[in-house]
Amino acid sequence: MLPHTYSWFIAYAQAVLKRGRGMLQSWLGVLVFLQKGKRKMEEHHIYEKMTIAGQQLGLNVCLINPADVNYRTDKANALIYLPSSQKWTRKWIDIPRFIFDRCRSFNKNKYGIVRKFRTKYRHLTYLNSPLRNKWIIYNVLHEKPEFRSFLPTTILFNRARDIKHMMNRSRMVYVKPVNGTGGRGILRIEHHQKHPAYLFVEGRDRSRRIIKPQYVKFERLGRYMYTWVKQERFIVQQGIDVKLPNGRVHDVRMLVQKNEVGLWSLTGMVGRVGARQSVTSNLHGGGQAVPMRTLLERWIENRQPIHEIEYQLERSGIQIAKYVEEKYGSLCELALDWAIDKNGRYWLLEVNPKPSREVFQNVGDEAVYYRAITKPIKYAKWIMTNHNHN
């Protein structure tokens, strides 16, 4: 029976430790950035549960901030969770042979820190490889003919005419930074029936704040975009109409992960509904998680069987994960964000190699939440076992 409460994790871990600490042999280093000025690290509860899951398998889990590495001695001032006291402690350890990279590089400085670590320790075994930006991923996926049917038309933004050209074919477009995450810096631009000489612009700034919606004249779009884009690169993506009757946007978050024998499998799918006046559905931007089936049953007009859509999404998601891994090297998990239109047709919006898991907890699916946390640990144990046998 799967555990459903945090206290279960604690009790089980303590029982495991009583049977003998000698069983904990291998180290898995989880690469993370620590937030300055905050008492607790981001997603600390996830890593606490990963630590306990590792102990069940005879595997030590520690957190390594790449900024806390001594490259001269090849040691890291690691963070280690102690379930018995429910506290974190610091300890200098040798760099583990196995690394799970969970660093999210939002800027060049952080990207450089992670790159330095991975370059210095390229001989280590990484559960996951870094992926490229949205534009490159789109082109890589577009190379495979069977993926093209669910890829929204996407172009690289150079000037305002790119948006105008795209809007000749699509009533609405999204403009996204190629390296953005979490809904930062995204614009939704659409024709408006009441004001045909204007474009209606909504979005979120780089701090994820919702901007004030406004009408922009066609001839002033160039100046508006120049101010918005600055020195960043953006893509223009065909917009899929996913506004619910209440005006809120929605999508489907899918998580696919390697299992305990190294095979790709679906962990779970859940619907997300954005905050009021938001152009994205991200939970960090005020969105909420809802059961996928409930959402689609209310949304799809032709009553296409939901189980058929679920099957096609799962099949496509696993195919994408396998293909991306072929292109970029080892991976252990991917989150895929899908838009599903009123006719039941699905479209791939984003690929996220370092996903969060709380969406499943927020929707109340503790079983999927548990699997989302523990599958990478079980996969790491499988890799270690096979590595030692070879």
MIKEVEX-444471 format. One line per field, with one value per residue (C-alpha): residue number from 1; z, x, y. Coordinates in Angstrom, 1 decimal. Layout:
nr	c(NUM / ...) $
up	c(Z / ...) $
east	c(X / ...) $
north	c(Y / ...) $
//
This chain:
nr	c(1 / 2 / 3 / 4 / 5 / 6 / 7 / 8 / 9 / 10 / 11 / 12 / 13 / 14 / 15 / 16 / 17 / 18 / 19 / 20 / 21 / 22 / 23 / 24 / 25 / 26 / 27 / 28 / 29 / 30 / 31 / 32 / 33 / 34 / 35 / 36 / 37 / 38 / 39 / 40 / 41 / 42 / 43 / 44 / 45 / 46 / 47 / 48 / 49 / 50 / 51 / 52 / 53 / 54 / 55 / 56 / 57 / 58 / 59 / 60 / 61 / 62 / 63 / 64 / 65 / 66 / 67 / 68 / 69 / 70 / 71 / 72 / 73 / 74 / 75 / 76 / 77 / 78 / 79 / 80 / 81 / 82 / 83 / 84 / 85 / 86 / 87 / 88 / 89 / 90 / 91 / 92 / 93 / 94 / 95 / 96 / 97 / 98 / 99 / 100 / 101 / 102 / 103 / 104 / 105 / 106 / 107 / 108 / 109 / 110 / 111 / 112 / 113 / 114 / 115 / 116 / 117 / 118 / 119 / 120 / 121 / 122 / 123 / 124 / 125 / 126 / 127 / 128 / 129 / 130 / 131 / 132 / 133 / 134 / 135 / 136 / 137 / 138 / 139 / 140 / 141 / 142 / 143 / 144 / 145 / 146 / 147 / 148 / 149 / 150 / 151 / 152 / 153 / 154 / 155 / 156 / 157 / 158 / 159 / 160 / 161 / 162 / 163 / 164 / 165 / 166 / 167 / 168 / 169 / 170 / 171 / 172 / 173 / 174 / 175 / 176 / 177 / 178 / 179 / 180 / 181 / 182 / 183 / 184 / 185 / 186 / 187 / 188 / 189 / 190 / 191 / 192 / 193 / 194 / 195 / 196 / 197 / 198 / 199 / 200 / 201 / 202 / 203 / 204 / 205 / 206 / 207 / 208 / 209 / 210 / 211 / 212 / 213 / 214 / 215 / 216 / 217 / 218 / 219 / 220 / 221 / 222 / 223 / 224 / 225 / 226 / 227 / 228 / 229 / 230 / 231 / 232 / 233 / 234 / 235 / 236 / 237 / 238 / 239 / 240 / 241 / 242 / 243 / 244 / 245 / 246 / 247 / 248 / 249 / 250 / 251 / 252 / 253 / 254 / 255 / 256 / 257 / 258 / 259 / 260 / 261 / 262 / 263 / 264 / 265 / 266 / 267 / 268 / 269 / 270 / 271 / 272 / 273 / 274 / 275 / 276 / 277 / 278 / 279 / 280 / 281 / 282 / 283 / 284 / 285 / 286 / 287 / 288 / 289 / 290 / 291 / 292 / 293 / 294 / 295 / 296 / 297 / 298 / 299 / 300 / 301 / 302 / 303 / 304 / 305 / 306 / 307 / 308 / 309 / 310 / 311 / 312 / 313 / 314 / 315 / 316 / 317 / 318 / 319 / 320 / 321 / 322 / 323 / 324 / 325 / 326 / 327 / 328 / 329 / 330 / 331 / 332 / 333 / 334 / 335 / 336 / 337 / 338 / 339 / 340 / 341 / 342 / 343 / 344 / 345 / 346 / 347 / 348 / 349 / 350 / 351 / 352 / 353 / 354 / 355 / 356 / 357 / 358 / 359 / 360 / 361 / 362 / 363 / 364 / 365 / 366 / 367 / 368 / 369 / 370 / 371 / 372 / 373 / 374 / 375 / 376 / 377 / 378 / 379 / 380 / 381 / 382 / 383 / 384 / 385 / 386 / 387 / 388 / 389 / 390) $
up	c(0.0 / -0.9 / 1.9 / 2.1 / 4.9 / 5.8 / 9.2 / 7.4 / 5.7 / 9.1 / 10.8 / 8.0 / 7.7 / 11.4 / 11.2 / 8.3 / 10.2 / 13.3 / 11.1 / 10.5 / 9.1 / 7.2 / 4.5 / 3.3 / 0.8 / -2.3 / -2.5 / -4.9 / -5.1 / -6.0 / -7.6 / -6.5 / -6.0 / -2.5 / -2.2 / -0.5 / 2.4 / 2.9 / 5.9 / 3.9 / 0.5 / -2.4 / -2.5 / 0.8 / 1.5 / -1.8 / -1.0 / 2.5 / 1.1 / -1.5 / 1.3 / 3.1 / -0.1 / -0.7 / 2.8 / 2.1 / -0.8 / 1.0 / -0.8 / 0.7 / -0.8 / -0.3 / -1.7 / -3.4 / -4.2 / -7.1 / -5.5 / -2.3 / -4.1 / -3.4 / -6.9 / -5.4 / -3.1 / -5.1 / -2.0 / -1.5 / 1.6 / 1.2 / 2.9 / 4.4 / 5.9 / 9.2 / 9.4 / 13.1 / 14.1 / 11.0 / 10.5 / 7.8 / 8.5 / 6.6 / 5.9 / 3.6 / 1.4 / -1.7 / -4.9 / -5.4 / -8.5 / -9.3 / -9.8 / -10.3 / -11.7 / -10.4 / -10.9 / -12.7 / -14.4 / -14.8 / -15.6 / -17.1 / -13.8 / -12.5 / -15.9 / -15.7 / -12.2 / -13.3 / -16.5 / -14.5 / -12.3 / -15.2 / -17.1 / -14.2 / -13.3 / -16.8 / -15.8 / -13.3 / -14.0 / -14.5 / -14.3 / -16.7 / -19.4 / -19.9 / -22.7 / -25.1 / -25.3 / -26.6 / -30.1 / -30.5 / -28.9 / -31.2 / -34.3 / -32.9 / -32.4 / -35.8 / -37.5 / -36.7 / -39.0 / -36.5 / -34.0 / -36.4 / -36.1 / -32.5 / -32.7 / -32.9 / -35.7 / -34.1 / -35.5 / -34.0 / -33.3 / -35.2 / -35.8 / -35.4 / -38.9 / -37.7 / -35.3 / -38.0 / -40.4 / -37.9 / -37.1 / -40.7 / -40.1 / -36.4 / -34.6 / -31.5 / -30.8 / -27.7 / -27.6 / -25.2 / -24.2 / -25.5 / -22.1 / -19.9 / -17.3 / -15.0 / -17.3 / -17.0 / -19.9 / -21.9 / -24.0 / -25.5 / -28.5 / -30.4 / -32.8 / -31.2 / -32.9 / -31.3 / -32.2 / -35.5 / -35.9 / -32.5 / -31.0 / -27.5 / -25.4 / -22.1 / -20.3 / -17.4 / -16.9 / -16.1 / -12.4 / -13.3 / -12.4 / -14.5 / -16.7 / -17.3 / -20.5 / -23.2 / -26.9 / -29.2 / -32.7 / -35.4 / -36.5 / -32.9 / -32.3 / -33.4 / -30.7 / -28.1 / -28.8 / -28.9 / -25.3 / -24.2 / -25.8 / -24.9 / -25.5 / -25.1 / -27.8 / -28.2 / -30.2 / -31.6 / -31.1 / -32.7 / -30.1 / -29.1 / -27.7 / -24.2 / -22.5 / -20.4 / -20.2 / -17.1 / -19.1 / -17.4 / -19.5 / -18.9 / -20.0 / -19.0 / -17.2 / -17.9 / -16.0 / -17.6 / -15.7 / -15.9 / -13.6 / -11.4 / -14.4 / -16.6 / -18.8 / -19.6 / -18.1 / -17.4 / -13.8 / -14.0 / -15.8 / -14.2 / -15.4 / -14.5 / -14.6 / -14.5 / -12.3 / -13.3 / -16.2 / -16.4 / -19.9 / -18.3 / -15.9 / -13.8 / -10.2 / -9.1 / -11.0 / -9.0 / -11.0 / -9.5 / -10.1 / -11.1 / -12.1 / -15.8 / -16.6 / -14.9 / -16.8 / -20.2 / -19.8 / -19.3 / -22.1 / -25.1 / -27.3 / -29.4 / -26.3 / -27.7 / -25.3 / -22.7 / -22.3 / -26.0 / -25.5 / -22.4 / -24.3 / -27.2 / -24.8 / -22.9 / -26.1 / -27.5 / -24.3 / -24.0 / -27.6 / -27.1 / -24.0 / -25.9 / -28.9 / -26.8 / -24.9 / -28.1 / -29.1 / -25.8 / -23.7 / -20.5 / -19.0 / -16.1 / -16.3 / -18.4 / -17.9 / -21.0 / -21.1 / -23.5 / -24.8 / -25.8 / -28.0 / -28.1 / -30.7 / -28.6 / -30.6 / -28.5 / -28.9 / -27.2 / -25.6 / -23.6 / -22.5 / -19.0 / -18.0 / -14.3 / -13.3 / -9.9 / -8.4 / -6.2 / -8.9 / -8.0 / -4.3 / -4.9 / -6.8 / -3.9 / -5.8 / -3.1 / -4.9 / -8.0 / -5.8 / -4.1 / -7.3 / -8.7 / -5.8 / -5.5 / -9.2 / -9.8 / -6.6 / -7.7 / -11.1 / -9.5 / -7.5 / -10.7 / -12.4 / -9.5 / -9.3 / -13.0 / -13.0 / -10.2 / -12.1 / -15.3) $
east	c(0.0 / 1.4 / 2.1 / -0.1 / 1.3 / 4.6 / 4.6 / 4.6 / 7.9 / 9.5 / 8.3 / 9.5 / 12.9 / 13.5 / 12.7 / 15.1 / 17.9 / 17.4 / 18.0 / 21.5 / 23.2 / 25.7 / 23.1 / 23.5 / 26.3 / 26.0 / 25.5 / 23.3 / 24.0 / 21.1 / 22.4 / 20.3 / 20.6 / 19.9 / 17.9 / 19.8 / 18.1 / 15.5 / 15.3 / 14.2 / 15.4 / 13.0 / 11.1 / 12.8 / 9.9 / 10.5 / 14.1 / 13.3 / 11.0 / 13.6 / 16.1 / 13.7 / 12.9 / 16.6 / 17.2 / 14.5 / 16.6 / 20.0 / 20.9 / 22.2 / 20.8 / 22.4 / 21.9 / 24.8 / 24.8 / 27.4 / 28.5 / 29.5 / 32.0 / 35.8 / 37.2 / 40.7 / 39.9 / 36.9 / 34.7 / 31.2 / 29.7 / 26.6 / 23.3 / 22.0 / 18.6 / 18.3 / 14.8 / 15.2 / 15.5 / 13.7 / 16.6 / 19.2 / 22.9 / 26.1 / 28.9 / 32.0 / 31.9 / 33.6 / 31.7 / 29.3 / 29.7 / 26.0 / 24.3 / 20.7 / 20.8 / 17.8 / 19.4 / 17.1 / 19.3 / 17.3 / 20.2 / 23.7 / 25.4 / 23.6 / 24.0 / 27.8 / 28.0 / 26.3 / 28.3 / 31.5 / 30.5 / 29.4 / 32.5 / 34.9 / 33.0 / 32.0 / 33.2 / 30.4 / 27.2 / 24.3 / 20.7 / 19.7 / 21.4 / 20.8 / 18.3 / 18.4 / 16.1 / 12.4 / 13.4 / 16.0 / 13.7 / 10.9 / 13.1 / 14.5 / 10.9 / 9.8 / 12.4 / 10.3 / 7.3 / 5.0 / 5.4 / 4.4 / 0.7 / 0.7 / 3.4 / 1.9 / 3.5 / 6.5 / 9.0 / 11.9 / 11.0 / 13.1 / 10.7 / 7.0 / 6.2 / 6.8 / 3.9 / 1.7 / 2.6 / 1.7 / -1.6 / -2.6 / -3.0 / -3.9 / -6.3 / -4.0 / -0.3 / 1.9 / 5.3 / 7.7 / 11.3 / 13.4 / 14.9 / 12.0 / 10.3 / 7.3 / 5.3 / 7.9 / 7.9 / 5.1 / 2.7 / -0.7 / -1.6 / -4.9 / -7.2 / -10.2 / -13.6 / -14.6 / -11.4 / -10.1 / -7.4 / -5.9 / -4.3 / -5.2 / -2.1 / -2.0 / 0.9 / 3.3 / 6.5 / 9.8 / 8.9 / 5.8 / 3.5 / 0.3 / 0.6 / -2.3 / -4.1 / -4.0 / -4.9 / -1.9 / -2.3 / -0.8 / 1.6 / 2.9 / 3.5 / 7.1 / 7.9 / 6.0 / 7.9 / 11.2 / 10.6 / 9.4 / 12.1 / 15.1 / 18.2 / 16.5 / 15.5 / 11.8 / 9.6 / 6.2 / 3.9 / 0.6 / -2.0 / -4.5 / -7.8 / -8.0 / -10.0 / -12.8 / -16.2 / -15.0 / -12.1 / -9.4 / -6.9 / -6.1 / -3.8 / -2.6 / 0.6 / 2.1 / 5.0 / 6.9 / 9.8 / 12.1 / 11.0 / 12.9 / 14.1 / 15.1 / 12.0 / 10.0 / 6.5 / 3.7 / 3.6 / 0.5 / -1.5 / -3.4 / -5.3 / -4.2 / -6.4 / -4.8 / -5.5 / -7.9 / -6.4 / -3.4 / -2.2 / -0.6 / -1.8 / 1.4 / 0.7 / 3.5 / 1.5 / -1.6 / -3.0 / -4.8 / -4.7 / -7.8 / -8.5 / -7.8 / -10.8 / -13.2 / -11.7 / -11.8 / -15.4 / -16.6 / -14.4 / -14.5 / -17.6 / -17.9 / -17.7 / -14.7 / -13.9 / -11.6 / -9.8 / -8.8 / -7.2 / -5.4 / -4.1 / -2.8 / -1.2 / 0.6 / 1.8 / 3.0 / 4.6 / 6.7 / 7.7 / 8.9 / 10.9 / 12.7 / 13.4 / 14.7 / 16.9 / 18.3 / 19.2 / 20.6 / 21.7 / 20.5 / 17.3 / 15.2 / 12.1 / 10.3 / 7.2 / 5.1 / 2.5 / -0.4 / -3.2 / -6.4 / -8.8 / -12.6 / -12.4 / -10.2 / -7.0 / -3.9 / -1.0 / 2.4 / 3.2 / 6.3 / 8.9 / 10.3 / 13.3 / 13.3 / 9.6 / 8.1 / 5.7 / 3.3 / 0.7 / -0.2 / -0.3 / -2.5 / -5.0 / -5.2 / -3.6 / -1.1 / -0.4 / 0.9 / 2.7 / 4.5 / 5.5 / 6.7 / 9.1 / 10.3 / 10.7 / 14.0 / 15.4 / 14.5 / 15.9 / 19.1 / 19.4 / 18.9 / 21.7 / 24.0 / 23.3 / 23.9 / 27.0 / 28.5 / 27.8 / 29.5) $
north	c(0.0 / 3.4 / 5.9 / 8.9 / 11.0 / 12.5 / 10.7 / 7.4 / 8.4 / 9.3 / 6.1 / 3.9 / 5.6 / 5.2 / 1.5 / 1.1 / 2.8 / 0.6 / -2.5 / -1.3 / 1.7 / -0.5 / -1.1 / 2.6 / 2.3 / 4.5 / 8.3 / 10.1 / 13.9 / 16.0 / 19.2 / 22.3 / 26.0 / 27.3 / 30.5 / 33.3 / 35.1 / 32.3 / 30.1 / 27.0 / 25.8 / 25.6 / 22.2 / 21.1 / 18.8 / 17.0 / 16.3 / 15.2 / 12.6 / 11.6 / 11.1 / 8.8 / 6.9 / 6.4 / 5.0 / 2.4 / 1.3 / 1.4 / 4.7 / 7.9 / 11.1 / 14.5 / 18.0 / 19.7 / 23.4 / 23.8 / 27.0 / 25.0 / 22.8 / 23.0 / 22.2 / 21.9 / 19.1 / 17.7 / 17.9 / 19.4 / 21.0 / 18.9 / 19.2 / 16.0 / 15.4 / 13.5 / 11.9 / 11.0 / 14.7 / 16.1 / 18.5 / 19.3 / 19.2 / 20.1 / 17.7 / 17.9 / 14.8 / 13.6 / 14.4 / 11.5 / 9.4 / 9.7 / 13.1 / 14.1 / 17.6 / 19.7 / 23.1 / 25.6 / 28.1 / 31.3 / 33.5 / 33.4 / 33.5 / 30.3 / 28.7 / 29.3 / 27.8 / 24.6 / 24.3 / 24.6 / 21.7 / 19.5 / 20.3 / 19.6 / 16.4 / 15.2 / 11.7 / 11.3 / 9.5 / 11.9 / 10.8 / 13.7 / 15.8 / 19.5 / 20.4 / 23.3 / 26.3 / 26.3 / 27.2 / 24.4 / 21.8 / 22.8 / 22.3 / 19.0 / 17.6 / 19.0 / 16.8 / 13.8 / 13.7 / 11.9 / 14.8 / 17.6 / 17.1 / 18.3 / 21.0 / 24.5 / 26.5 / 28.4 / 30.9 / 32.8 / 36.5 / 39.1 / 41.9 / 42.9 / 41.6 / 38.1 / 38.4 / 40.0 / 37.3 / 34.6 / 36.3 / 36.2 / 32.5 / 32.4 / 34.7 / 34.6 / 34.0 / 33.6 / 35.3 / 33.5 / 34.0 / 31.0 / 30.4 / 31.4 / 29.2 / 29.4 / 31.8 / 34.6 / 37.2 / 35.6 / 37.7 / 36.7 / 38.8 / 38.5 / 40.2 / 41.8 / 41.9 / 45.2 / 47.0 / 45.5 / 48.2 / 47.1 / 44.1 / 43.0 / 42.3 / 40.4 / 38.7 / 38.4 / 40.3 / 38.7 / 38.6 / 36.7 / 39.6 / 39.9 / 43.0 / 45.4 / 44.3 / 46.9 / 47.6 / 48.3 / 49.6 / 47.5 / 50.2 / 50.6 / 46.9 / 47.2 / 49.8 / 47.8 / 44.6 / 46.5 / 47.6 / 44.2 / 42.0 / 44.1 / 41.9 / 38.5 / 36.0 / 35.2 / 32.8 / 33.4 / 30.4 / 29.7 / 30.2 / 27.5 / 28.7 / 27.2 / 29.8 / 28.4 / 30.1 / 31.9 / 33.4 / 31.4 / 29.4 / 25.8 / 23.0 / 19.5 / 18.8 / 15.3 / 13.8 / 10.9 / 9.2 / 6.3 / 3.4 / 1.0 / -1.0 / 2.0 / 2.2 / 5.3 / 5.2 / 7.7 / 8.9 / 11.0 / 13.7 / 16.6 / 19.6 / 23.2 / 26.3 / 29.7 / 32.6 / 35.4 / 37.5 / 35.1 / 34.0 / 30.9 / 28.1 / 27.8 / 27.0 / 29.5 / 32.1 / 31.5 / 28.6 / 25.6 / 21.9 / 20.0 / 16.4 / 16.1 / 14.0 / 16.4 / 19.3 / 17.6 / 16.3 / 19.9 / 21.3 / 19.0 / 19.6 / 16.5 / 14.1 / 12.3 / 9.5 / 10.9 / 7.6 / 7.7 / 11.2 / 10.0 / 7.0 / 9.1 / 11.6 / 8.9 / 7.3 / 10.6 / 11.6 / 8.5 / 8.7 / 12.3 / 11.3 / 8.5 / 10.7 / 13.7 / 11.3 / 10.0 / 13.5 / 14.9 / 11.9 / 10.4 / 11.6 / 10.4 / 12.6 / 15.1 / 17.2 / 17.9 / 20.7 / 20.0 / 22.2 / 20.4 / 22.3 / 22.0 / 19.2 / 17.0 / 17.7 / 17.9 / 20.3 / 20.2 / 23.6 / 23.0 / 20.5 / 20.9 / 18.7 / 19.7 / 19.6 / 20.3 / 17.7 / 19.6 / 19.8 / 16.2 / 16.9 / 20.0 / 17.9 / 15.4 / 12.5 / 11.3 / 8.0 / 9.8 / 12.4 / 9.6 / 8.0 / 11.3 / 11.7 / 8.1 / 7.0 / 8.9 / 7.4 / 3.9 / 4.6 / 5.8 / 2.6 / 0.6 / 2.5 / 2.0 / -1.7 / -2.2 / 0.1 / -2.0 / -5.3 / -4.1) $
//
